[in-house]
Amino acid sequence: MGKFGLQFKATLENVTNVRPEGEDFRWYLKLKCGNCGEVSDKWQYITLLDSMPLKGGRGSASMVQKCKLCSRENSIGWFCC
């Protein structure tokens, strides 16, 4: 499974956790393929409530998407407390 980075800019002090209010919050993301580097042209969203099965019965993820350029299946999962 690939690694994903989230980048945002803010001025904060003594912050230990960044989490949205409510479980139905939508994270809007521009996605980049971990294999070929293709960046999606549209914003995609995911929520904590979304769950889709991974290919081959390897569990589930919040989003599973196939790259338009290289056809690799990429996924995003939540790691929660």
Secondary structure, DSSP 8 states (H G I E B T S, - for coil): ------------SS------SSTT--EEE--B-TTT--B-SS-EEE-TT--EE-GGG--EESEEEE-TTT--EEEE-----
